[in-house]
């Protein structure tokens, strides 16, 4: 079980590609630990064998390595982009990943980056990985005007990025209700309600996943809160543990809706 130091030149690695040709590799290392580096040129099953200087394999049988084609940003696209979203209404689009041969990917794991600039900025939006080669992006325009949407992978724009959308004028209103806006009691759940309405007073369904809350107790420790509900009406609940003033800030798609004035609840 003790590593034995052999010069890396005493090893060779044979990598056989799907078309039965050999692929070059490089072996480096010392003190019994060695690294093999190779660059796949074909997709499919590769067979990897490790040989000593005299050509004898040290493996019972070659390793099998399945190589898949990576995602090509220049071939990846956006689907279902709303070109004229409305202020105050949740808007979604889908990123579809394609490989270097122009075939749609069927697995997830890509780290697409999305940023939106305009009258309101949305930096570093996190697409939801659907684990089938598609990624869902959701945002909430809060002001009318022209927005630029950048979608990149490893710093490279996808096909036709950046995109331009024109957000039409409307507005969204958040109404807060409930005793939990002002007071509560330690070790008892404290709650209040949020209603989301448009100019006409119609409830707008954002989905509870659109909300996040940041709650600080009197000692500035973060307190876990949760948002429940739907169809435009949502309940925020948390459990205070010590008396004093709690500061509650509410976020929608990462943007605070409190305009710098968190709720202050006196907890007895």
Secondary structure, 3 states (H helix, E strand, C coil): CCCCCCCHHHEEEEEECCCCCEECCEEEEECCEEEEECCCCCCEEEEEEEEECCCCECCCCCEEEEECCCECHHHCEEECCCCCCECCCEEEEEEECEECCCCECCCCCCCEEEEEECCCCEEEECCEECCCCEEEEEEECCCCEEEEEEEEECCEECCCCCEEEEEECCCEEEEEECHHHCEECCCCEEEEEEEEEECCCCECCCCHHHEEEEEECCCCCEECEEEEEECCEEEEEEECCCCEEEEEEEEECCEECCCCCCEEEEEC
